[in-house]
Amino acid sequence: MRLDDDRLTREGLAPARHGAAAAAPGAPGRLLVIACGALAHEITALIRLNGWDHIALACLPAIWHNSPERIAPGVEELVSRHRNNYEKIFCAYADCGTGGRLKATCERLGIEMIEGPHCYSFFEGNAAFAAHGESEISTFYLTDFLARQFEAFVIRPLGLDRHPELRDAYFGHYEKLVYLAQTDSPALSEKARRAAERLGLAYERRFTGYGDLATALAGAAASATA
């Protein structure tokens, strides 16, 4: 399955099947993972790497991170629409700016979700990210997806393509850009470095891999077949 970043940003992803078990209605252990479109590549990679062919993936538009009040209702709508087709549903979102509303929604619906404030935290590992504490309060983060979608996610929504003079208004209090890399890609590292240069920020790259996302999905995949 080819994943289109522009569509993941604007539209998300309808439930996509991976293997015979996921394709068979009523098959034991069928698991639907509901995630942000910004995680589609990583979750698909983990599904393939681990042979989790009982998992299907559905994604809400990644750009909803710019309007997080839409996330909890969007997750609830997907759960309502697809609950009867799966034995288990897992929410691959952290809080992501919902102010606890997503957690409350998942608890009310009886579905589990990833721990953490946002994907930057669970990619690096929630414990490791929290340890940075106040020392990185002036840091702007990118992931693989955001490095690829920097124009669509940052530059155009903020109007910096039309009004570059707004750079200081948005980023004047930041000191560095940290690229949390899920993959070893020189091309993405260069994109992230250019993003930092464009914003006038110091640049740092940290390889995180899939972090706590891998652990959380492994737990969900195992519990679905238990």
C-alpha atoms as one frame of an Amber mdcrd trajectory, in Angstrom:
protein
   0.000   0.000   0.000   1.409   3.375  -1.045   0.927   6.173   1.467   0.552
   9.685   0.104   1.712  12.334   2.578  -0.481  15.081   1.136  -3.602  12.911
   1.496  -2.565  11.830   4.990  -2.258  15.492   5.911  -5.589  16.616   4.461
  -7.805  13.514   4.482  -6.293  10.787   6.637  -6.712   7.123   5.736  -9.751
   4.855   5.601  -9.279   1.467   7.339  -6.520  -0.263   5.383  -6.106  -4.029
   5.625  -2.864  -5.897   6.057  -3.106  -9.597   5.269  -5.754 -12.294   5.130
  -6.726 -12.191   8.797  -7.491  -8.485   8.642  -9.526  -8.979   5.481 -11.828
 -11.653   6.883 -14.892 -10.239   8.672 -15.247 -11.727  12.127 -11.749 -13.246
  12.143 -10.455 -13.747  15.707  -8.149 -11.009  16.940  -9.010  -8.389  14.337
  -7.626  -5.104  15.625  -8.289  -1.604  14.309  -5.669   1.016  15.129  -6.943
   4.595  14.927  -4.087   7.048  14.513  -3.015  10.447  13.307  -2.111  10.549
   9.619   1.377  11.673  10.675   1.978   8.166  12.087   0.765   6.116   9.124
   4.231   5.336   7.721   5.605   4.262  11.097   2.614   2.109  12.060   2.550
   0.462   8.635   6.277  -0.271   8.953   5.761  -1.853  12.386   2.853  -3.949
  11.088   4.997  -5.306   8.273   8.103  -5.768  10.426   6.234  -7.792  13.037
   3.860  -9.664  10.738   0.779  -8.238  12.451  -1.563  -9.147   9.618  -4.587
  -9.070  11.931  -4.262  -5.269  12.210  -6.032  -2.643  10.111  -5.102   1.028
  10.276  -7.355   4.079  10.010  -6.008   7.624  10.239  -7.544  11.023  10.866
  -6.085  13.984   8.934  -2.664  14.932  10.248  -3.438  18.633   9.828  -5.974
  18.327  12.646  -3.030  18.918  14.974  -3.558  22.565  14.049  -7.148  22.294
  15.359  -6.918  19.637  18.123 -10.509  20.178  19.232 -11.463  17.984  16.256
  -9.422  14.951  17.336 -11.554  13.500  20.144 -14.837  13.776  18.184 -13.080
  12.318  15.139 -11.832   9.314  17.097 -15.292   8.772  18.576 -16.900   8.878
  15.132 -14.471   6.261  13.781 -15.034   4.015  16.792 -18.796   4.280  16.350
 -18.575   3.534  12.631 -16.222   0.552  12.831 -16.655  -0.974  16.290 -18.810
  -3.896  15.101 -16.198  -4.935  12.526 -13.311  -5.483  14.960 -12.749  -7.352
  18.176 -10.571  -4.567  19.554  -9.786  -0.916  18.785  -6.626   0.871  19.880
  -6.065   4.641  19.731  -2.555   5.502  18.541  -2.740   9.113  19.652  -1.173
  10.763  22.653  -2.998  13.763  24.157  -1.878  15.880  21.175  -3.177  19.195
  22.469  -6.679  17.984  23.347  -6.306  19.001  26.998  -7.331  15.581  28.281
 -10.470  15.378  26.139  -9.146  12.511  24.041  -8.247  10.464  27.120 -11.701
  11.070  28.579 -13.306  10.024  25.283 -11.254   6.824  25.072 -12.051   5.944
  28.684 -15.756   6.457  28.049 -15.571   4.300  24.909 -13.520   1.633  26.677
 -10.521   1.743  24.346  -6.831   2.060  25.188  -4.511   4.785  23.927  -0.802
   5.587  23.959   0.569   7.333  27.030   2.218  10.712  26.631   1.573  14.341
  25.762   2.415  14.103  22.026   4.252  12.037  19.419   7.569  13.820  20.022
   7.489  12.432  23.545   6.563   8.841  22.743   8.948   8.656  19.768  11.884
   9.628  21.968  10.410   7.644  24.856   8.195   9.403  27.383  10.713   9.021
  30.194  13.627  10.324  28.119  11.605  13.229  26.751  10.387  14.246  30.200
  13.975  14.212  31.471  14.804  17.152  29.158  12.269  19.201  31.099  12.802
  22.934  31.138  16.086  22.688  29.238  14.223  22.334  25.929  11.350  24.726
  26.464  12.653  26.813  23.534  12.942  23.834  21.157  10.862  23.220  18.018
  10.559  19.548  17.026  10.209  17.711  13.739   9.544  14.029  13.049  10.092
  12.186   9.762   6.574  13.086   8.640   6.943  16.740   9.576  10.308  16.959
   7.840   8.616  15.733   4.661   5.553  17.949   5.178   7.248  21.068   6.546
   5.742  23.327   3.889   2.219  21.897   4.244   2.270  21.731   8.031   4.262
  24.786   9.090   5.094  27.269   6.352   1.774  27.526   4.484  -0.626  27.356
   7.490   1.335  30.121   9.222   1.469  32.225   6.057   5.271  32.313   6.048
   5.344  31.573   2.327   3.527  34.867   1.738   4.791  36.864   4.705   8.268
  35.690   5.757   8.518  38.744   8.007   6.189  36.901  10.424   9.006  34.487
  11.258   9.989  36.374  14.426   6.392  36.587  15.629   6.026  32.802  15.468
   9.547  31.557  16.162  11.367  34.391  17.886  11.256  32.599  21.249  12.690
  29.350  19.858  16.429  28.682  19.902  16.852  25.345  18.117  15.082  22.783
  15.965  15.474  19.138  16.988  14.760  16.527  14.348  13.593  13.341  16.061
  14.396  10.818  13.333  12.462   7.578  13.028  14.611   6.366  10.126  18.197
   6.816   8.963  17.494   8.953   5.909  20.113  11.451   4.712  17.443  13.060
   2.517  15.118  13.693   5.468  18.008  14.902   7.621  18.814  17.441   4.927
  15.163  18.532   4.752  15.136  19.013   8.529  18.430  20.924   8.447  17.031
  23.246   5.762  13.872  23.745   7.835  15.992  24.864  10.792  17.951  27.209
   8.543  14.747  28.686   7.143  13.462  29.377  10.661  16.794  30.765  11.800
  17.261  28.068  14.450  20.176  25.902  15.526  19.856  22.328  14.282  20.132
  19.006  16.110  19.282  15.490  14.929  18.392  12.652  17.317  17.671   9.157
  16.120  14.716   7.771  18.079  13.382   4.909  15.969   9.773   4.171  16.856
  10.207   4.559  20.614   7.183   3.919  22.812   4.958   3.617  19.735   6.501
   0.204  19.036   5.949  -0.950  22.622   2.359   0.268  22.741   1.438  -1.348
  19.425   3.083  -4.616  20.413   0.936  -4.685  23.541  -2.235  -3.924  21.586
  -1.424  -6.541  18.943  -0.798  -9.211  21.594  -3.919  -8.419  23.598  -6.086
  -8.592  20.489  -5.137 -12.227  19.920  -5.034 -13.311  23.585
